[in-house]
Amino acid sequence: MRPLRDRMPVFLADECVGKWIDPYFTGDHALVQAVSAAAAPLADDLFAYPVAPLSGDGPNLIRAISR
């Protein structure tokens, strides 16, 4: 996945959620490495496809467009 902006979403495996969101846990490089390793299989299941430009509101906004 290519970067969208300077703040990217994190794909968290179930086993990483607790420490990641715990405000009392001091994260470190090891936590980031563990989250990154656990996220790799999650990212492999993602897919992207072009959608129509924003216009209005509703489910049609996420319908794939043909190229």
C-alpha positions as a Markdown table, in Angstrom:
| # | Residue | x | y | z |
|---|---|---|---|---|
| 1 | Met | 0.0 | 0.0 | 0.0 |
| 2 | Arg | 1.5 | 3.3 | -0.9 |
| 3 | Pro | 1.4 | 6.2 | 1.6 |
| 4 | Leu | -1.7 | 8.5 | 1.4 |
| 5 | Arg | -0.5 | 11.2 | 3.8 |
| 6 | Asp | 2.0 | 11.6 | 6.7 |
| 7 | Arg | -0.4 | 9.8 | 9.1 |
| 8 | Met | -1.3 | 6.4 | 7.9 |
| 9 | Pro | -3.8 | 3.9 | 9.3 |
| 10 | Val | -2.4 | 0.9 | 11.1 |
| 11 | Phe | -3.6 | -2.6 | 10.4 |
| 12 | Leu | -3.7 | -4.3 | 13.8 |
| 13 | Ala | -3.8 | -8.0 | 14.3 |
| 14 | Asp | -6.0 | -9.0 | 17.3 |
| 15 | Glu | -3.0 | -9.9 | 19.4 |
| 16 | Cys | -1.6 | -6.4 | 19.0 |
| 17 | Val | -4.6 | -4.3 | 19.8 |
| 18 | Gly | -4.4 | -4.3 | 23.6 |
| 19 | Lys | -0.8 | -2.8 | 23.8 |
| 20 | Trp | -1.3 | -0.5 | 20.8 |
| 21 | Ile | -4.3 | 1.3 | 22.4 |
| 22 | Asp | -3.3 | 1.1 | 26.0 |
| 23 | Pro | -2.5 | 4.7 | 27.1 |
| 24 | Tyr | -0.4 | 3.4 | 30.0 |
| 25 | Phe | 1.8 | 1.2 | 27.9 |
| 26 | Thr | 5.0 | 2.8 | 26.7 |
| 27 | Gly | 5.6 | 1.7 | 23.1 |
| 28 | Asp | 9.0 | 1.1 | 21.7 |
| 29 | His | 10.7 | -0.1 | 18.5 |
| 30 | Ala | 9.9 | -3.7 | 19.5 |
| 31 | Leu | 6.2 | -3.0 | 19.6 |
| 32 | Val | 6.3 | -1.3 | 16.2 |
| 33 | Gln | 8.2 | -4.3 | 14.8 |
| 34 | Ala | 5.7 | -6.7 | 16.2 |
| 35 | Val | 2.7 | -4.7 | 14.9 |
| 36 | Ser | 4.4 | -4.5 | 11.5 |
| 37 | Ala | 5.1 | -8.2 | 11.3 |
| 38 | Ala | 1.6 | -9.1 | 12.4 |
| 39 | Ala | 0.1 | -6.6 | 9.9 |
| 40 | Ala | 1.8 | -8.1 | 6.8 |
| 41 | Pro | -0.7 | -10.9 | 6.4 |
| 42 | Leu | -3.6 | -8.5 | 6.9 |
| 43 | Ala | -2.3 | -6.2 | 4.2 |
| 44 | Asp | -1.9 | -9.1 | 1.8 |
| 45 | Asp | -5.7 | -9.5 | 1.9 |
| 46 | Leu | -6.5 | -5.9 | 0.9 |
| 47 | Phe | -7.4 | -4.9 | -2.6 |
| 48 | Ala | -8.1 | -1.5 | -4.2 |
| 49 | Tyr | -10.1 | -0.6 | -7.2 |
| 50 | Pro | -11.0 | 2.8 | -8.8 |
| 51 | Val | -14.3 | 4.3 | -7.8 |
| 52 | Ala | -16.3 | 7.1 | -9.3 |
| 53 | Pro | -15.7 | 10.7 | -8.2 |
| 54 | Leu | -17.7 | 11.9 | -5.2 |
| 55 | Ser | -21.1 | 13.0 | -6.0 |
| 56 | Gly | -24.0 | 12.9 | -3.6 |
| 57 | Asp | -24.3 | 10.2 | -0.9 |
| 58 | Gly | -25.0 | 6.5 | -0.8 |
| 59 | Pro | -23.6 | 3.1 | -1.7 |
| 60 | Asn | -22.9 | 4.1 | -5.3 |
| 61 | Leu | -19.8 | 5.9 | -4.0 |
| 62 | Ile | -18.0 | 2.7 | -3.4 |
| 63 | Arg | -19.1 | 0.8 | -6.6 |
| 64 | Ala | -16.2 | -0.1 | -8.8 |
| 65 | Ile | -15.9 | 1.6 | -12.1 |
| 66 | Ser | -14.8 | -0.2 | -15.3 |
| 67 | Arg | -11.6 | 0.9 | -17.0 |
